[in-house]
Amino acid sequence: MKKALAIGIATAFVAVSLAGCGSNSSNTSSSGTYKDGTYKAEQTAFDAHGYKGQIEITVKDGKITNVLYNEVDKNGKFKRDDADYASKMKAKNNITPKEVDEKLQQELVDSQDTSKVDTVAGATESSKTFKELADQALKDAKN
């Protein structure tokens, strides 16, 4: 009888312990349950430097598989391709717009969760815009 009681208590303890490990989050980005497709978002206005962010996120098998982020000027030129801007940014912040974009894109693919994408030092505004647009694009992808 004592053995059965001990087993029952141990089983109850394990069940309670495991229940505490479950996730109660409704954030589908951390669970990888997106609808397959390509999702886009774009800022409506240009920033103080004359650029606006654009993002395209591809989801396959419920996971983010590719992210393309750019900041574009009114003439359609990408910030990442502006050599003068990149040179000044590199001198001031030791990073270029292309490096920022690539880092943000890879972090989102790796983490599958915009809240886990770190702000890039020297590119706070671009990081903020990236995360906002990614959240906006992924709204339609959530199951």
N, CA, C and O atoms as a MOPAC input file, in Angstrom:
PM7 MOZYME 1SCF
protein

 N      0.82500 1    -1.18300 1     0.00000 1
 C      0.00000 1     0.00000 1     0.00000 1
 C      0.87300 1     1.25100 1     0.00000 1
 O      0.59600 1     2.20100 1    -0.73300 1
 N      1.93500 1     1.25800 1     0.82500 1
 C      2.81300 1     2.42200 1     0.87100 1
 C      3.51100 1     2.62900 1    -0.46400 1
 O      3.73700 1     3.75900 1    -0.89700 1
 N      3.85300 1     1.50100 1    -1.11700 1
 C      4.52900 1     1.58900 1    -2.40800 1
 C      3.60100 1     2.22500 1    -3.45200 1
 O      4.03200 1     3.06900 1    -4.23800 1
 N      2.33700 1     1.82100 1    -3.45400 1
 C      1.35700 1     2.37500 1    -4.40000 1
 C      1.14400 1     3.85800 1    -4.12500 1
 O      1.04000 1     4.65100 1    -5.06100 1
 N      1.07800 1     4.23500 1    -2.86900 1
 C      0.91900 1     5.63600 1    -2.49700 1
 C      2.13600 1     6.45200 1    -2.93500 1
 O      1.98200 1     7.56100 1    -3.44600 1
 N      3.31900 1     5.92500 1    -2.74400 1
 C      4.55100 1     6.61000 1    -3.15500 1
 C      4.58500 1     6.78800 1    -4.66400 1
 O      4.97500 1     7.85000 1    -5.14900 1
 N      4.18600 1     5.77200 1    -5.41300 1
 C      4.16200 1     5.85800 1    -6.87700 1
 C      3.13200 1     6.90500 1    -7.31400 1
 O      3.38900 1     7.69100 1    -8.22600 1
 N      1.98200 1     6.90900 1    -6.66500 1
 C      0.92700 1     7.88500 1    -6.98300 1
 C      1.39400 1     9.31400 1    -6.73300 1
 O      1.15600 1    10.20300 1    -7.55000 1
 N      2.05200 1     9.52800 1    -5.61600 1
 C      2.56000 1    10.86300 1    -5.28400 1
 C      3.64500 1    11.27300 1    -6.27600 1
 O      3.67000 1    12.41300 1    -6.73900 1
 N      4.53800 1    10.34200 1    -6.59900 1
 C      5.61100 1    10.63400 1    -7.55300 1
 C      5.03500 1    10.97200 1    -8.92400 1
 O      5.50600 1    11.89600 1    -9.58700 1
 N      4.01900 1    10.22600 1    -9.34700 1
 C      3.37800 1    10.47400 1   -10.64400 1
 C      2.71200 1    11.84900 1   -10.64900 1
 O      2.82900 1    12.59700 1   -11.62000 1
 N      2.02200 1    12.17500 1    -9.57800 1
 C      1.36400 1    13.47800 1    -9.48100 1
 C      2.40000 1    14.60700 1    -9.50800 1
 O      2.18900 1    15.63700 1   -10.15000 1
 N      3.50200 1    14.40700 1    -8.81500 1
 C      4.56600 1    15.40800 1    -8.78200 1
 C      5.13900 1    15.64100 1   -10.18200 1
 O      5.34500 1    16.78300 1   -10.59100 1
 N      5.39200 1    14.56100 1   -10.90900 1
 C      5.93700 1    14.67000 1   -12.27100 1
 C      4.93700 1    15.37900 1   -13.17500 1
 O      5.32300 1    16.24200 1   -13.96400 1
 N      3.66600 1    15.02900 1   -13.07200 1
 C      2.63700 1    15.64400 1   -13.91400 1
 C      2.54600 1    17.14900 1   -13.66900 1
 O      2.45600 1    17.93700 1   -14.61000 1
 N      2.57100 1    17.53400 1   -12.39600 1
 C      2.51600 1    18.95400 1   -12.05200 1
 C      3.77500 1    19.67200 1   -12.54100 1
 O      3.69300 1    20.78700 1   -13.05600 1
 N      4.91300 1    19.04900 1   -12.38600 1
 C      6.17800 1    19.64100 1   -12.83200 1
 C      6.18500 1    19.86300 1   -14.33100 1
 O      6.58900 1    20.92500 1   -14.80500 1
 N      5.73700 1    18.86100 1   -15.08200 1
 C      5.72000 1    18.98300 1   -16.53600 1
 C      4.69300 1    19.99500 1   -17.01300 1
 O      4.91400 1    20.67200 1   -18.01800 1
 N      3.58700 1    20.10800 1   -16.31700 1
 C      2.56900 1    21.09500 1   -16.69900 1
 C      3.12800 1    22.49900 1   -16.60000 1
 O      2.75600 1    23.37000 1   -17.38600 1
 N      4.00200 1    22.72900 1   -15.66000 1
 C      4.61900 1    24.04700 1   -15.50700 1
 C      5.59400 1    24.37200 1   -16.61800 1
 O      5.95300 1    25.53700 1   -16.79300 1
 N      6.03500 1    23.37400 1   -17.37700 1
 C      6.98200 1    23.59600 1   -18.46700 1
 C      6.30500 1    23.97200 1   -19.76400 1
 O      6.96200 1    24.45400 1   -20.68700 1
 N      5.01400 1    23.76500 1   -19.85100 1
 C      4.29600 1    24.05700 1   -21.09100 1
 C      4.24400 1    25.54600 1   -21.36500 1
 O      4.35100 1    26.36500 1   -20.45100 1
 N      4.07900 1    25.88500 1   -22.62400 1
 C      3.98300 1    27.28200 1   -23.01800 1
 C      2.52200 1    27.67500 1   -23.11500 1
 O      1.71700 1    26.95200 1   -23.70300 1
 N      2.18500 1    28.78900 1   -22.55500 1
 C      0.83800 1    29.29600 1   -22.62200 1
 C      0.79100 1    30.49500 1   -23.54700 1
 O     -0.18300 1    31.24700 1   -23.53400 1
 N      1.81500 1    30.68300 1   -24.34000 1
 C      1.93100 1    31.83800 1   -25.21500 1
 C      1.06100 1    31.67300 1   -26.45100 1
 O      0.96400 1    30.58600 1   -27.01900 1
 N      0.42700 1    32.77600 1   -26.86000 1
 C     -0.35800 1    32.74100 1   -28.08900 1
 C      0.45900 1    33.29200 1   -29.24700 1
 O     -0.07600 1    33.49100 1   -30.33800 1
 N      1.73100 1    33.54000 1   -29.03100 1
 C      2.60900 1    34.07100 1   -30.07000 1
 C      3.00400 1    32.93600 1   -31.00400 1
 O      3.85900 1    32.11300 1   -30.67600 1
 N      2.37100 1    32.90300 1   -32.17200 1
 C      2.62000 1    31.80500 1   -33.08800 1
 C      4.00800 1    31.87200 1   -33.67700 1
 O      4.50300 1    30.87400 1   -34.20100 1
 N      4.65200 1    33.03000 1   -33.60400 1
 C      5.98400 1    33.11700 1   -34.18900 1
 C      6.97300 1    32.23200 1   -33.45300 1
 O      7.92500 1    31.74600 1   -34.06300 1
 N      6.77800 1    32.01000 1   -32.17000 1
 C      7.71600 1    31.16400 1   -31.44900 1
 C      7.39400 1    29.68400 1   -31.62500 1
 O      8.23900 1    28.83200 1   -31.35100 1
 N      6.18800 1    29.37000 1   -32.07700 1
 C      5.83600 1    27.96800 1   -32.24000 1
 C      6.00700 1    27.49200 1   -33.67400 1
 O      5.89100 1    26.29700 1   -33.94500 1
 N      6.27900 1    28.39900 1   -34.58800 1
 C      6.51900 1    28.00900 1   -35.96500 1
 C      5.27500 1    27.55600 1   -36.69600 1
 O      5.35700 1    26.70500 1   -37.58200 1
 N      4.12500 1    28.10600 1   -36.34500 1
 C      2.89400 1    27.71100 1   -37.01400 1
 C      2.36900 1    28.84000 1   -37.89000 1
 O      1.36700 1    29.48100 1   -37.57100 1
 N      3.05000 1    29.06600 1   -38.97600 1
 C      2.62300 1    30.05900 1   -39.95300 1
 C      2.03500 1    29.35400 1   -41.16000 1
 O      2.35300 1    28.19900 1   -41.44200 1
 N      1.17000 1    30.06800 1   -41.86800 1
 C      0.64600 1    29.56300 1   -43.12900 1
 C      1.69700 1    29.80600 1   -44.20600 1
 O      2.31800 1    30.86700 1   -44.24800 1
 N      1.88900 1    28.82900 1   -45.06200 1
 C      2.85400 1    28.96400 1   -46.15200 1
 C      2.44300 1    30.10600 1   -47.08300 1
 O      1.25900 1    30.34300 1   -47.32100 1
 N      3.44500 1    30.80000 1   -47.59700 1
 C      3.19100 1    31.89500 1   -48.53100 1
 C      4.26100 1    32.95300 1   -48.42400 1
 O      5.25500 1    32.79600 1   -47.71600 1
 N      4.03400 1    34.03900 1   -49.14700 1
 C      4.93400 1    35.18900 1   -49.12000 1
 C      4.14300 1    36.37600 1   -48.59100 1
 O      3.04900 1    36.67400 1   -49.07000 1
 N      4.70400 1    37.04100 1   -47.60900 1
 C      4.01300 1    38.12100 1   -46.92200 1
 C      4.85800 1    39.38700 1   -46.97900 1
 O      6.07100 1    39.35000 1   -46.77500 1
 N      4.18800 1    40.52100 1   -47.26300 1
 C      4.90600 1    41.78400 1   -47.44600 1
 C      4.32200 1    42.88200 1   -46.57200 1
 O      3.15000 1    42.85900 1   -46.19700 1
 N      5.18300 1    43.84500 1   -46.26000 1
 C      4.75600 1    45.05200 1   -45.56000 1
 C      5.70700 1    46.17800 1   -45.95800 1
 O      6.86100 1    45.94200 1   -46.31600 1
 N      5.20100 1    47.39300 1   -45.88800 1
 C      5.99900 1    48.55600 1   -46.27900 1
 C      5.57400 1    49.76300 1   -45.45400 1
 O      4.39300 1    49.93900 1   -45.15500 1
 N      6.54200 1    50.58600 1   -45.09300 1
 C      6.22500 1    51.82900 1   -44.40200 1
 C      5.48700 1    52.74700 1   -45.37000 1
 O      5.71000 1    52.70200 1   -46.58000 1
 N      4.62200 1    53.56400 1   -44.83200 1
 C      3.86800 1    54.47400 1   -45.69200 1
 C      4.62000 1    55.76800 1   -45.96500 1
 O      4.40200 1    56.41000 1   -46.99300 1
 N      5.49800 1    56.15300 1   -45.05800 1
 C      6.21400 1    57.42400 1   -45.20500 1
 C      7.72400 1    57.21500 1   -45.19300 1
 O      8.23100 1    56.22000 1   -44.67600 1
 N      8.42000 1    58.17400 1   -45.77300 1
 C      9.88900 1    58.14800 1   -45.77700 1
 C     10.41000 1    58.73800 1   -44.46800 1
 O      9.79500 1    59.64100 1   -43.90000 1
 N     11.55500 1    58.22000 1   -43.98800 1
 C     12.14000 1    58.71300 1   -42.73900 1
 C     12.93900 1    59.99500 1   -42.98000 1
 O     12.95500 1    60.52500 1   -44.09100 1
 N     13.58900 1    60.48100 1   -41.94800 1
 C     14.36300 1    61.73600 1   -42.02300 1
 C     15.53300 1    61.65000 1   -43.00600 1
 O     16.01800 1    62.67200 1   -43.49100 1
 N     15.98300 1    60.42300 1   -43.29700 1
 C     17.08400 1    60.23900 1   -44.25200 1
 C     16.58000 1    60.02200 1   -45.67400 1
 O     17.37400 1    59.87200 1   -46.60300 1
 N     15.24900 1    60.00500 1   -45.84400 1
 C     14.66700 1    59.83600 1   -47.16900 1
 C     14.41800 1    58.39600 1   -47.57900 1
 O     14.27500 1    58.10900 1   -48.76800 1
 N     14.36400 1    57.48600 1   -46.61700 1
 C     14.14700 1    56.06900 1   -46.91800 1
 C     12.89500 1    55.55500 1   -46.21300 1
 O     12.48200 1    56.09000 1   -45.18400 1
 N     12.29700 1    54.50400 1   -46.78600 1
 C     11.22200 1    53.78600 1   -46.09700 1
 C     11.48800 1    52.29800 1   -46.20800 1
 O     12.00100 1    51.81000 1   -47.21500 1
 N     11.12800 1    51.59400 1   -45.15500 1
 C     11.39200 1    50.16900 1   -45.08100 1
 C     10.38000 1    49.33500 1   -45.84600 1
 O      9.20600 1    49.69100 1   -45.95400 1
 N     10.86600 1    48.20800 1   -46.37700 1
 C     10.03800 1    47.22300 1   -47.06200 1
 C     10.52000 1    45.84000 1   -46.63100 1
 O     11.71700 1    45.61200 1   -46.45900 1
 N      9.57300 1    44.92700 1   -46.46200 1
 C      9.96400 1    43.57400 1   -46.07100 1
 C      9.13300 1    42.55000 1   -46.83100 1
 O      7.95700 1    42.76900 1   -47.12100 1
 N      9.76800 1    41.43700 1   -47.14200 1
 C      9.09500 1    40.30300 1   -47.76000 1
 C      9.55600 1    39.05200 1   -47.01800 1
 O     10.75200 1    38.77200 1   -46.93000 1
 N      8.59400 1    38.31100 1   -46.48800 1
 C      8.89600 1    37.12800 1   -45.69300 1
 C      8.26900 1    35.90700 1   -46.35700 1
 O      7.08000 1    35.90200 1   -46.67500 1
 N      9.07600 1    34.88100 1   -46.56200 1
 C      8.60000 1    33.63500 1   -47.16000 1
 C      8.47900 1    32.58100 1   -46.06800 1
 O      9.39500 1    32.37800 1   -45.27100 1
 N      7.32500 1    31.91300 1   -46.05200 1
 C      7.06200 1    30.84400 1   -45.09200 1
 C      6.83400 1    29.55500 1   -45.86900 1
 O      6.04000 1    29.51100 1   -46.80900 1
 N      7.53900 1    28.51500 1   -45.46200 1
 C      7.37500 1    27.19100 1   -46.07700 1
 C      7.34900 1    26.15700 1   -44.96300 1
 O      8.16600 1    26.20200 1   -44.04300 1
 N      6.42000 1    25.23600 1   -45.04900 1
 C      6.24200 1    24.19400 1   -44.03200 1
 C      6.07000 1    24.79600 1   -42.63600 1
 O      6.53900 1    24.23800 1   -41.64400 1
 N      5.38900 1    25.94100 1   -42.57700 1
 C      5.08100 1    26.57900 1   -41.30500 1
 C      6.20800 1    27.37400 1   -40.68200 1
 O      6.04900 1    27.90900 1   -39.58500 1
 N      7.33900 1    27.46300 1   -41.35300 1
 C      8.52000 1    28.15300 1   -40.81800 1
 C      8.94200 1    29.29900 1   -41.73500 1
 O      8.75800 1    29.23200 1   -42.95100 1
 N      9.50200 1    30.33700 1   -41.15100 1
 C     10.07600 1    31.43700 1   -41.92200 1
 C     11.35200 1    30.90200 1   -42.56500 1
 O     12.28100 1    30.49200 1   -41.86900 1
 N     11.39000 1    30.90900 1   -43.89400 1
 C     12.55000 1    30.35700 1   -44.59700 1
 C     13.39900 1    31.43300 1   -45.26200 1
 O     14.57900 1    31.21400 1   -45.53500 1
 N     12.80400 1    32.59500 1   -45.52200 1
 C     13.56600 1    33.65700 1   -46.17000 1
 C     12.97500 1    35.00800 1   -45.78600 1
 O     11.75900 1    35.16500 1   -45.67400 1
 N     13.86300 1    35.97700 1   -45.58800 1
 C     13.43900 1    37.33600 1   -45.27700 1
 C     14.25800 1    38.27600 1   -46.14700 1
 O     15.48200 1    38.16400 1   -46.22200 1
 N     13.57100 1    39.20100 1   -46.80400 1
 C     14.24900 1    40.21900 1   -47.59400 1
 C     13.78700 1    41.57900 1   -47.08700 1
 O     12.62000 1    41.94600 1   -47.22500 1
 N     14.71700 1    42.31400 1   -46.50400 1
 C     14.42200 1    43.64200 1   -45.96600 1
 C     15.27400 1    44.66500 1   -46.69500 1
 O     16.47700 1    44.47900 1   -46.87800 1
 N     14.63700 1    45.73300 1   -47.10200 1
 C     15.33300 1    46.83800 1   -47.74500 1
 C     14.74300 1    48.14700 1   -47.26900 1
 O     13.59200 1    48.21300 1   -46.83700 1
 N     15.55200 1    49.18200 1   -47.35800 1
 C     15.06500 1    50.53800 1   -47.18400 1
 C     15.31200 1    51.22600 1   -48.51600 1
 O     16.42200 1    51.20000 1   -49.04700 1
 N     14.26900 1    51.84000 1   -49.04600 1
 C     14.30500 1    52.37100 1   -50.40000 1
 C     13.99500 1    53.87500 1   -50.38600 1
 O     13.19500 1    54.34100 1   -49.57400 1
 N     14.63800 1    54.63300 1   -51.29600 1
 C     14.34400 1    56.06100 1   -51.38500 1
 C     13.23800 1    56.29700 1   -52.41700 1
 O     12.72900 1    55.35000 1   -53.01800 1
 N     12.87200 1    57.55900 1   -52.61700 1
 C     11.75000 1    57.88400 1   -53.51700 1
 C     12.04200 1    57.51000 1   -54.96700 1
 O     11.11900 1    57.39700 1   -55.77400 1
 N     13.32000 1    57.31600 1   -55.30700 1
 C     13.69200 1    56.92000 1   -56.66800 1
 C     13.83300 1    55.40800 1   -56.81900 1
 O     14.18600 1    54.91700 1   -57.89100 1
 N     13.55800 1    54.67800 1   -55.74800 1
 C     13.65100 1    53.22900 1   -55.79800 1
 C     15.04100 1    52.68200 1   -55.51900 1
 O     15.27800 1    51.48600 1   -55.68900 1
 N     15.96700 1    53.53900 1   -55.09200 1
 C     17.33500 1    53.10800 1   -54.79500 1
 C     17.39900 1    52.58300 1   -53.35900 1
 O     16.89200 1    53.20800 1   -52.42800 1
 N     18.03400 1    51.42400 1   -53.20700 1
 C     18.16000 1    50.82000 1   -51.88900 1
 C     19.26900 1    51.47200 1   -51.07700 1
 O     20.34000 1    51.78300 1   -51.59800 1
 N     18.99200 1    51.67300 1   -49.78700 1
 C     20.00500 1    52.22100 1   -48.87600 1
 C     21.25100 1    51.34200 1   -48.85700 1
 O     22.36800 1    51.85700 1   -48.79500 1
 N     21.07700 1    50.02800 1   -48.91000 1
 C     22.20300 1    49.09100 1   -48.87000 1
 C     23.13800 1    49.27300 1   -50.05800 1
 O     24.30500 1    48.88800 1   -49.99300 1
 N     22.62500 1    49.86500 1   -51.15800 1
 C     23.43800 1    50.07600 1   -52.35700 1
 C     24.00400 1    51.48700 1   -52.46200 1
 O     24.70800 1    51.80100 1   -53.42100 1
 N     23.70300 1    52.34000 1   -51.48600 1
 C     24.18700 1    53.72800 1   -51.48700 1
 C     25.58800 1    53.75100 1   -50.85700 1
 O     25.73000 1    53.74900 1   -49.63400 1
 N     26.60400 1    53.77500 1   -51.70500 1
 C     28.00200 1    53.69300 1   -51.24500 1
 C     28.37000 1    54.84600 1   -50.31500 1
 O     29.08600 1    54.64300 1   -49.33500 1
 N     27.88900 1    56.05000 1   -50.60900 1
 C     28.20200 1    57.21100 1   -49.77400 1
 C     27.59800 1    57.05800 1   -48.37900 1
 O     28.26500 1    57.29300 1   -47.37100 1
 N     26.33600 1    56.66300 1   -48.33700 1
 C     25.66000 1    56.45500 1   -47.05700 1
 C     26.36300 1    55.34600 1   -46.26900 1
 O     26.59600 1    55.48200 1   -45.06800 1
 N     26.69900 1    54.24500 1   -46.95800 1
 C     27.36600 1    53.11100 1   -46.30700 1
 C     28.71600 1    53.51400 1   -45.73800 1
 O     29.07800 1    53.09600 1   -44.63900 1
 N     29.46000 1    54.32200 1   -46.47600 1
 C     30.77700 1    54.76600 1   -46.03600 1
 C     30.66900 1    55.61500 1   -44.76500 1
 O     31.43600 1    55.43500 1   -43.81900 1
 N     29.71500 1    56.53200 1   -44.75800 1
 C     29.51700 1    57.39400 1   -43.58300 1
 C     29.03800 1    56.58000 1   -42.37900 1
 O     29.48800 1    56.80100 1   -41.25400 1
 N     28.13100 1    55.64800 1   -42.62100 1
 C     27.61200 1    54.82600 1   -41.53100 1
 C     28.71200 1    53.93200 1   -40.97100 1
 O     28.81200 1    53.76100 1   -39.75700 1
 N     29.52600 1    53.36900 1   -41.83500 1
 C     30.62700 1    52.49600 1   -41.40400 1
 C     31.61800 1    53.27800 1   -40.54400 1
 O     32.08800 1    52.77800 1   -39.52200 1
 N     31.93700 1    54.51600 1   -40.96300 1
 C     32.87600 1    55.35000 1   -40.21000 1
 C     32.31900 1    55.71200 1   -38.83300 1
 O     33.06000 1    55.75600 1   -37.85100 1
 N     31.02700 1    55.96900 1   -38.76900 1
 C     30.40700 1    56.39800 1   -37.52000 1
 C     30.02300 1    55.22900 1   -36.60200 1
 O     30.21300 1    55.30000 1   -35.38800 1
 N     29.48000 1    54.15100 1   -37.19200 1
 C     28.91300 1    53.06100 1   -36.39100 1
 C     29.57600 1    51.70800 1   -36.60300 1
 O     29.18200 1    50.71700 1   -35.98800 1
 N     30.57000 1    51.66600 1   -37.45900 1
 C     31.30800 1    50.43200 1   -37.75600 1
 C     30.42300 1    49.32100 1   -38.33100 1
 O     30.66400 1    48.13700 1   -38.09300 1
 N     29.41000 1    49.71500 1   -39.08100 1
 C     28.52600 1    48.75200 1   -39.75700 1
 C     27.88400 1    49.45500 1   -40.95000 1
 O     27.68200 1    50.66900 1   -40.92600 1
 N     27.56800 1    48.69400 1   -41.98400 1
 C     26.91600 1    49.26000 1   -43.16500 1
 C     25.44400 1    48.85100 1   -43.20300 1
 O     25.05300 1    47.89600 1   -42.53200 1
 N     24.62800 1    49.56100 1   -43.97800 1
 C     23.22400 1    49.15700 1   -44.09500 1
 C     23.06000 1    47.70700 1   -44.58100 1
 O     22.17000 1    46.99400 1   -44.11700 1
 N     23.90000 1    47.28400 1   -45.49600 1
 C     23.81500 1    45.90500 1   -45.99800 1
 C     24.08700 1    44.91000 1   -44.87100 1
 O     23.39100 1    43.90100 1   -44.75500 1
 N     25.08400 1    45.18400 1   -44.04800 1
 C     25.39500 1    44.30000 1   -42.92400 1
 C     24.24900 1    44.26200 1   -41.91500 1
 O     23.93800 1    43.21400 1   -41.35000 1
 N     23.63100 1    45.41600 1   -41.69800 1
 C     22.48900 1    45.49900 1   -40.78200 1
 C     21.35200 1    44.63200 1   -41.30800 1
 O     20.79800 1    43.80500 1   -40.58300 1
 N     21.00800 1    44.83400 1   -42.59400 1
 C     19.90800 1    44.08200 1   -43.19900 1
 C     20.15300 1    42.58200 1   -43.10600 1
 O     19.26400 1    41.82500 1   -42.71900 1
 N     21.34800 1    42.16100 1   -43.45700 1
 C     21.67300 1    40.73200 1   -43.44400 1
 C     21.59400 1    40.14300 1   -42.03400 1
 O     21.12500 1    39.02100 1   -41.84400 1
 N     22.05500 1    40.90600 1   -41.06200 1
 C     22.02700 1    40.43000 1   -39.67000 1
 C     20.57400 1    40.28000 1   -39.19300 1
 O     20.22100 1    39.25900 1   -38.60300 1
 N     19.74900 1    41.27500 1   -39.44300 1
 C     18.35100 1    41.22700 1   -39.02000 1
 C     17.60700 1    40.08700 1   -39.71100 1
 O     16.85800 1    39.34600 1   -39.07300 1
 N     17.81600 1    39.95700 1   -40.99900 1
 C     17.15700 1    38.90300 1   -41.76900 1
 C     17.50700 1    37.52100 1   -41.22600 1
 O     16.62700 1    36.68400 1   -41.02200 1
 N     18.79700 1    37.28900 1   -40.99300 1
 C     19.24500 1    35.98100 1   -40.51200 1
 C     18.72200 1    35.69200 1   -39.11400 1
 O     18.34700 1    34.55800 1   -38.81700 1
 N     18.69300 1    36.69700 1   -38.25500 1
 C     18.19400 1    36.48700 1   -36.89400 1
 C     16.73000 1    36.07900 1   -36.89400 1
 O     16.31600 1    35.24500 1   -36.08800 1
 N     15.93900 1    36.66300 1   -37.79600 1
 C     14.52400 1    36.29300 1   -37.84300 1
 C     14.35500 1    34.86800 1   -38.36900 1
 O     13.53500 1    34.11600 1   -37.84400 1
 N     15.09800 1    34.49400 1   -39.37100 1
 C     15.02700 1    33.11600 1   -39.88600 1
 C     15.45600 1    32.13800 1   -38.78600 1
 O     14.81300 1    31.10700 1   -38.58900 1
 N     16.52100 1    32.45400 1   -38.08100 1
 C     17.03100 1    31.56500 1   -37.03600 1
 C     16.08300 1    31.45100 1   -35.84300 1
 O     15.86600 1    30.35700 1   -35.32200 1
 N     15.52300 1    32.57200 1   -35.41500 1
 C     14.70600 1    32.57600 1   -34.19400 1
 C     13.22800 1    32.30600 1   -34.44000 1
 O     12.52700 1    31.83900 1   -33.54200 1
 N     12.74300 1    32.59700 1   -35.65600 1
 C     11.32200 1    32.43300 1   -35.98200 1
 C     10.42700 1    33.32500 1   -35.12700 1
 O      9.22800 1    33.06800 1   -35.01100 1
 N     10.99200 1    34.36600 1   -34.53000 1
 C     10.24500 1    35.19500 1   -33.58000 1
 C     10.81600 1    36.60900 1   -33.58700 1
 O     11.97900 1    36.81100 1   -33.24000 1
 N     10.00800 1    37.58300 1   -33.97900 1
 C     10.50200 1    38.96200 1   -34.05800 1
 C     10.96300 1    39.49700 1   -32.71000 1
 O     11.85200 1    40.34600 1   -32.64800 1
 N     10.36400 1    39.00600 1   -31.63200 1
 C     10.76200 1    39.50600 1   -30.30800 1
 C     12.16000 1    39.02700 1   -29.92100 1
 O     12.75500 1    39.55000 1   -28.97900 1
 N     12.68000 1    38.04800 1   -30.63300 1
 C     14.02000 1    37.53200 1   -30.34300 1
 C     15.08600 1    38.10000 1   -31.26700 1
 O     16.25100 1    37.70800 1   -31.19400 1
 N     14.68900 1    39.02300 1   -32.13800 1
 C     15.64600 1    39.68500 1   -33.02900 1
 C     16.24100 1    40.86600 1   -32.26700 1
 O     15.52300 1    41.76800 1   -31.83600 1
 N     17.55700 1    40.84600 1   -32.10800 1
 C     18.24000 1    41.90100 1   -31.36000 1
 C     18.35400 1    43.18200 1   -32.17400 1
 O     18.47200 1    43.15000 1   -33.39900 1
 N     18.31600 1    44.30700 1   -31.47200 1
 C     18.58300 1    45.59700 1   -32.09000 1
 C     20.06500 1    45.64500 1   -32.44100 1
 O     20.92000 1    45.31000 1   -31.62100 1
 N     20.35700 1    46.06600 1   -33.66600 1
 C     21.73900 1    46.14100 1   -34.11600 1
 C     22.33600 1    47.46800 1   -33.64700 1
 O     21.78000 1    48.53400 1   -33.91100 1
 N     23.46900 1    47.39500 1   -32.95300 1
 C     24.15100 1    48.60000 1   -32.47800 1
 C     24.50200 1    49.47800 1   -33.67500 1
 O     25.07500 1    49.00900 1   -34.65900 1
 N     24.15300 1    50.74700 1   -33.57400 1
 C     24.43000 1    51.68000 1   -34.65700 1
 C     23.33300 1    51.73200 1   -35.69600 1
 O     23.42900 1    52.48400 1   -36.66500 1
 N     22.28100 1    50.93200 1   -35.50300 1
 C     21.17300 1    50.89100 1   -36.45800 1
 C     19.84800 1    50.69000 1   -35.72000 1
 O     19.03800 1    49.83800 1   -36.08300 1
 N     19.65600 1    51.48100 1   -34.69700 1
 C     18.47100 1    51.34200 1   -33.85000 1
 C     17.18100 1    51.54700 1   -34.63300 1
 O     16.24900 1    50.75200 1   -34.51000 1
 N     17.11900 1    52.59300 1   -35.42700 1
 C     15.89100 1    52.88300 1   -36.17900 1
 C     15.61100 1    51.81300 1   -37.22500 1
 O     14.46600 1    51.38900 1   -37.38300 1
 N     16.62700 1    51.38000 1   -37.92900 1
 C     16.43400 1    50.31500 1   -38.92100 1
 C     15.97500 1    49.03300 1   -38.24400 1
 O     15.11100 1    48.33200 1   -38.77100 1
 N     16.53600 1    48.72000 1   -37.09100 1
 C     16.14200 1    47.52400 1   -36.34400 1
 C     14.68400 1    47.61200 1   -35.91600 1
 O     13.93200 1    46.64400 1   -36.03100 1
 N     14.29600 1    48.77400 1   -35.42400 1
 C     12.91400 1    48.99000 1   -34.98700 1
 C     11.95500 1    48.85300 1   -36.16800 1
 O     10.92200 1    48.19100 1   -36.06400 1
 N     12.30200 1    49.47800 1   -37.28200 1
 C     11.46500 1    49.39900 1   -38.47800 1
 C     11.35200 1    47.96600 1   -38.96100 1
 O     10.26400 1    47.50900 1   -39.30800 1
 N     12.47400 1    47.25300 1   -38.98500 1
 C     12.48300 1    45.85500 1   -39.40900 1
 C     11.49400 1    45.03400 1   -38.58800 1
 O     10.67300 1    44.30600 1   -39.14600 1
 N     11.57300 1    45.15000 1   -37.26800 1
 C     10.71400 1    44.34900 1   -36.39700 1
 C      9.24200 1    44.71800 1   -36.56000 1
 O      8.37700 1    43.84200 1   -36.57500 1
 N      8.95900 1    46.01100 1   -36.68300 1
 C      7.57700 1    46.45000 1   -36.86800 1
 C      7.00000 1    45.91400 1   -38.17900 1
 O      5.87200 1    45.42100 1   -38.21500 1
 N      7.78200 1    46.01400 1   -39.25100 1
 C      7.30500 1    45.53000 1   -40.54300 1
 C      7.18500 1    44.00400 1   -40.55700 1
 O      6.25600 1    43.46200 1   -41.15500 1
 N      8.10900 1    43.31800 1   -39.90800 1
 C      8.02800 1    41.85700 1   -39.84000 1
 C      6.75600 1    41.44000 1   -39.09900 1
 O      6.05100 1    40.53200 1   -39.53900 1
 N      6.46600 1    42.09300 1   -37.98700 1
 C      5.23200 1    41.79000 1   -37.25200 1
 C      4.00700 1    42.04200 1   -38.12400 1
 O      3.07300 1    41.24000 1   -38.14500 1
 N      4.01900 1    43.15300 1   -38.83600 1
 C      2.90700 1    43.51600 1   -39.71200 1
 C      2.73000 1    42.46900 1   -40.81900 1
 O      1.61100 1    42.02600 1   -41.07800 1
 N      3.81100 1    42.07800 1   -41.46300 1
 C      3.74000 1    41.09300 1   -42.55200 1
 C      3.27200 1    39.73800 1   -42.04000 1
 O      2.51300 1    39.04700 1   -42.72000 1
 N      3.71500 1    39.35500 1   -40.85300 1
 C      3.40000 1    38.02900 1   -40.33200 1
 C      1.98000 1    37.91200 1   -39.75700 1
 O      1.52200 1    36.80500 1   -39.47200 1
 N      1.28500 1    39.03600 1   -39.58400 1
 C     -0.08300 1    38.96900 1   -39.06900 1
 C     -0.95100 1    38.06900 1   -39.94400 1
 O     -1.73200 1    37.26700 1   -39.43100 1
 N     -0.81500 1    38.20000 1   -41.25600 1
 C     -1.60600 1    37.40000 1   -42.18100 1
 C     -1.13300 1    35.94600 1   -42.24600 1
 O     -1.86400 1    35.07300 1   -42.71500 1
 N      0.07700 1    35.69100 1   -41.78000 1
 C      0.64100 1    34.33800 1   -41.86400 1
 C      0.27600 1    33.47700 1   -40.65900 1
 O      0.45900 1    32.26000 1   -40.68500 1
 N     -0.23100 1    34.09600 1   -39.62100 1
 C     -0.52100 1    33.32900 1   -38.40500 1
 C     -1.75400 1    32.45600 1   -38.58900 1
 O     -2.76800 1    32.89400 1   -39.13200 1
 N     -1.64900 1    31.22800 1   -38.13300 1
 C     -2.76300 1    30.28000 1   -38.21400 1
 C     -3.79100 1    30.55700 1   -37.14800 1
 O     -4.80000 1    29.85600 1   -37.06600 1

